[in-house]
Amino acid sequence: MNVLDSFRLEGRRALVTGGSKGLGRVMAEALAQAGADVAIVSRNLQEGEQAAREITEATGRRVFAGRADVTLSVDVSRVIDEAQTSLGPIDILINNAGINTRGLAQELSEEDFDAVVAVNLKAPFLCARALGPQMCERGWGRVINLGSILSVVAIAGRAPYCSAKAGVANLTRVLALEWAQSGVTVNAICPGPFATDMNKPLLDDPEKYRAFVSKIPMGRWGELHEIAGAAVFLASDASSFVTGSTLFIDGGWTAQ
Ligand SMILES: NC(=O)c1ccc[n+]([C@@H]2O[C@H](COP(=O)([O-])OP(=O)(O)OC[C@H]3O[C@@H](n4cnc5c(N)ncnc54)[C@H](OP(=O)(O)O)[C@@H]3O)[C@@H](O)[C@H]2O)c1
């Protein structure tokens, strides 16, 4: 096969949690550009439907928008049923939905910690548990979890997020081992800083923004489109022998 053909996703169907905006929106559109039909899932259905319309207009692919809180297994099962009724069996799952609550450990509540762990770590488990077995039955599947540079390095004031993202890296490895013989790969994309809604508190504070830039060897934040190639690679046959890995897209932050 020509190597470029191995990146093509025609005939594949993907589900992207948090696909309504930010990095998830970019990855959903990238998969559609590569030929996949896509389901995007978020709590705000209006934003999801708007993104779905825009991606369909840009790519001509079918895009389904579903409403779910991915921390709830009943929502996860329902939205997967709806997505599969609309598009057919899902072959590619991107566990992208995420939130961050910042603050020193002694200032954070139990609820703060639970909420961040639920969206960033428990939800990928729930979604992978719901879709992985049927991918294994069909003998082909891709699960891509969103880790972070904070899967492997720590920053003060990020206890819930760092804990959850470190968990994502090892959840990725465990699932990779469990499904390694079934044609289903499980990998993590670990971004450095990108200018999305999640990072508004950093973007709105020039001092914090500059402090982050100073930690990035390439001397700048990531541009949203710079996540797209990794998503298509890990979602496609081009990555057929890659499983359990963590791919850092961080301008060199974790190389130091
Ligand atoms: N941006 C960065 O610099 C960066 C760096 C490293 C890692 N990451 C990771 O990349 C992923 C995407 O981040 P982002 O910056 O693109 O975030 P974002 O722009 O804030 O978007 C987050 C997405 O997740 C959805 N979401 C949040 N909670 C949800 C829930 N309970 N159920 C369903 N959907 C939910 C949001 O939609 P609703 O609010 O409508 O539900 C939205 O679509 C996250 O996992 C994040 O941790 C980001």
The ligand as an SDF file (V2000), in Angstrom:
LIG
                    3D

 48 52  0  0  0  0  0  0  0  0999 V2000
   -5.6160   23.0650   25.3820 N   0  0  0  0  0  0  0  0  0  0  0  0
   -4.4770   22.5950   25.8510 C   0  0  0  0  0  0  0  0  0  0  0  0
   -3.4860   23.3060   25.9310 O   0  0  0  0  0  0  0  0  0  0  0  0
   -4.3690   21.1620   26.3040 C   0  0  0  0  0  0  0  0  0  0  0  0
   -3.1240   20.7020   26.7310 C   0  0  0  0  0  0  0  0  0  0  0  0
   -2.9970   19.3840   27.1360 C   0  0  0  0  0  0  0  0  0  0  0  0
   -4.1000   18.5550   27.1120 C   0  0  0  0  0  0  0  0  0  0  0  0
   -5.3080   19.0340   26.6970 N   0  0  0  0  0  0  0  0  0  0  0  0
   -6.4450   18.1110   26.6930 C   0  0  0  0  0  0  0  0  0  0  0  0
   -7.0810   18.1390   25.4240 O   0  0  0  0  0  0  0  0  0  0  0  0
   -8.4690   17.9090   25.5890 C   0  0  0  0  0  0  0  0  0  0  0  0
   -9.2610   19.0220   24.9090 C   0  0  0  0  0  0  0  0  0  0  0  0
   -8.9510   20.2440   25.5710 O   0  0  0  0  0  0  0  0  0  0  0  0
   -9.3820   21.6760   24.9990 P   0  0  0  0  0  0  0  0  0  0  0  0
   -8.3580   22.6160   25.4590 O   0  0  0  0  0  0  0  0  0  0  0  0
   -9.7080   21.5540   23.5610 O   0  0  0  0  0  0  0  0  0  0  0  0
  -10.7150   21.9460   25.8630 O   0  0  0  0  0  0  0  0  0  0  0  0
  -11.9680   22.8990   25.5800 P   0  0  0  0  0  0  0  0  0  0  0  0
  -11.7450   23.8030   24.4240 O   0  0  0  0  0  0  0  0  0  0  0  0
  -12.3200   23.4690   26.9090 O   0  0  0  0  0  0  0  0  0  0  0  0
  -13.0990   21.8390   25.1450 O   0  0  0  0  0  0  0  0  0  0  0  0
  -13.5090   20.8390   26.0310 C   0  0  0  0  0  0  0  0  0  0  0  0
  -14.5540   19.9800   25.3650 C   0  0  0  0  0  0  0  0  0  0  0  0
  -14.9360   18.9400   26.3030 O   0  0  0  0  0  0  0  0  0  0  0  0
  -16.3560   18.9460   26.4370 C   0  0  0  0  0  0  0  0  0  0  0  0
  -16.7030   18.4600   27.7790 N   0  0  0  0  0  0  0  0  0  0  0  0
  -16.2480   18.9040   28.9730 C   0  0  0  0  0  0  0  0  0  0  0  0
  -16.8170   18.2080   29.9740 N   0  0  0  0  0  0  0  0  0  0  0  0
  -17.6410   17.2900   29.3970 C   0  0  0  0  0  0  0  0  0  0  0  0
  -18.4990   16.2930   29.8970 C   0  0  0  0  0  0  0  0  0  0  0  0
  -18.6510   16.0680   31.2160 N   0  0  0  0  0  0  0  0  0  0  0  0
  -19.2000   15.5340   29.0240 N   0  0  0  0  0  0  0  0  0  0  0  0
  -19.0790   15.7500   27.6780 C   0  0  0  0  0  0  0  0  0  0  0  0
  -18.2640   16.6630   27.1480 N   0  0  0  0  0  0  0  0  0  0  0  0
  -17.5640   17.4470   27.9990 C   0  0  0  0  0  0  0  0  0  0  0  0
  -16.7610   20.4120   26.1840 C   0  0  0  0  0  0  0  0  0  0  0  0
  -18.1070   20.5540   25.7940 O   0  0  0  0  0  0  0  0  0  0  0  0
  -19.2940   20.8910   26.8600 P   0  0  0  0  0  0  0  0  0  0  0  0
  -18.7380   21.8900   27.8300 O   0  0  0  0  0  0  0  0  0  0  0  0
  -20.4210   21.3800   26.0250 O   0  0  0  0  0  0  0  0  0  0  0  0
  -19.6130   19.5830   27.5140 O   0  0  0  0  0  0  0  0  0  0  0  0
  -15.8280   20.7470   25.0260 C   0  0  0  0  0  0  0  0  0  0  0  0
  -16.3590   20.2350   23.8180 O   0  0  0  0  0  0  0  0  0  0  0  0
   -8.7120   17.7980   27.0870 C   0  0  0  0  0  0  0  0  0  0  0  0
   -8.6990   16.4420   27.4710 O   0  0  0  0  0  0  0  0  0  0  0  0
   -7.5270   18.5140   27.6810 C   0  0  0  0  0  0  0  0  0  0  0  0
   -7.2390   18.1140   28.9840 O   0  0  0  0  0  0  0  0  0  0  0  0
   -5.4700   20.3150   26.3010 C   0  0  0  0  0  0  0  0  0  0  0  0
  1  2  1  0
  2  3  2  0
  2  4  1  0
  4  5  1  0
  4 48  2  0
  5  6  2  0
  6  7  1  0
  7  8  2  0
  8  9  1  0
  8 48  1  0
  9 10  1  0
  9 46  1  0
 10 11  1  0
 11 12  1  0
 11 44  1  0
 12 13  1  0
 13 14  1  0
 14 15  2  0
 14 16  1  0
 14 17  1  0
 17 18  1  0
 18 19  2  0
 18 20  1  0
 18 21  1  0
 21 22  1  0
 22 23  1  0
 23 24  1  0
 23 42  1  0
 24 25  1  0
 25 26  1  0
 25 36  1  0
 26 27  1  0
 26 35  1  0
 27 28  2  0
 28 29  1  0
 29 30  1  0
 29 35  2  0
 30 31  1  0
 30 32  2  0
 32 33  1  0
 33 34  2  0
 34 35  1  0
 36 37  1  0
 36 42  1  0
 37 38  1  0
 38 39  2  0
 38 40  1  0
 38 41  1  0
 42 43  1  0
 44 45  1  0
 44 46  1  0
 46 47  1  0
M  CHG  2   8   1  16  -1
M  END
$$$$
